[in-house]
Amino acid sequence: MTYQVTNSVGESTTITVRITVLDKVEPALPVPPITEIPSTVDPLPPLKVDPIPSVDVPSIVDIKQ
């Protein structure tokens, strides 16, 4: 298709647009679902967190004024 284009200054030019329609569209590469991808990364080991030592905090009632 050919279009005549004129800009704001009055200069005109002809542009040719060629549209190609593919007879057969190749399907995209099949992407396996995430669950089927073999894991090459070792799962993270469980984080070792030291248990918070329990501190005996006197309740408000036990505090003597």
C-alpha positions as CSV (number, residue, x, y, z in Angstrom):
1,M,0.0,0.0,0.0
2,T,1.2,3.5,-0.8
3,Y,0.4,6.6,1.2
4,Q,0.9,10.2,0.3
5,V,2.0,12.1,3.4
6,T,2.2,15.8,3.8
7,N,3.7,17.4,6.8
8,S,2.9,20.8,8.4
9,V,5.4,22.6,6.2
10,G,3.8,21.4,3.0
11,E,6.5,18.9,2.1
12,S,5.0,15.7,0.8
13,T,6.5,12.3,0.5
14,T,5.3,8.9,-0.5
15,I,5.7,6.0,1.8
16,T,5.1,2.4,0.8
17,V,3.9,-0.1,3.4
18,R,4.2,-3.7,2.7
19,I,2.2,-6.0,4.9
20,T,3.3,-9.7,4.8
21,V,0.8,-12.2,6.1
22,L,2.4,-15.5,7.0
23,D,0.6,-18.5,5.6
24,K,1.5,-20.6,8.6
25,V,2.4,-19.1,12.0
26,E,4.9,-21.3,13.8
27,P,3.7,-22.1,17.3
28,A,5.8,-20.8,20.1
29,L,8.1,-23.3,21.7
30,P,6.2,-25.3,24.3
31,V,7.0,-24.1,27.8
32,P,6.8,-26.9,30.4
33,P,4.9,-26.0,33.5
34,I,6.9,-24.9,36.4
35,T,6.2,-28.1,38.3
36,E,7.9,-30.2,35.6
37,I,11.2,-28.2,35.5
38,P,13.8,-30.3,37.3
39,S,15.3,-28.3,40.1
40,T,19.1,-27.8,39.7
41,V,19.3,-25.6,42.8
42,D,19.4,-27.3,46.1
43,P,16.5,-26.1,48.3
44,L,17.5,-23.7,50.9
45,P,18.2,-25.4,54.2
46,P,15.9,-24.4,57.0
47,L,17.1,-21.3,58.7
48,K,18.6,-22.1,62.1
49,V,17.3,-19.5,64.5
50,D,18.3,-19.6,68.1
51,P,15.2,-19.8,70.2
52,I,14.5,-16.6,72.0
53,P,15.2,-17.2,75.7
54,S,12.2,-16.7,77.8
55,V,12.5,-13.9,80.2
56,D,10.4,-13.8,83.3
57,V,8.7,-10.4,83.2
58,P,6.7,-9.7,86.3
59,S,3.2,-8.7,85.5
60,I,1.8,-5.3,86.5
61,V,0.1,-6.9,89.5
62,D,3.3,-8.2,90.9
63,I,5.2,-4.9,90.8
64,K,5.2,-3.4,94.3
65,Q,4.9,0.4,94.2
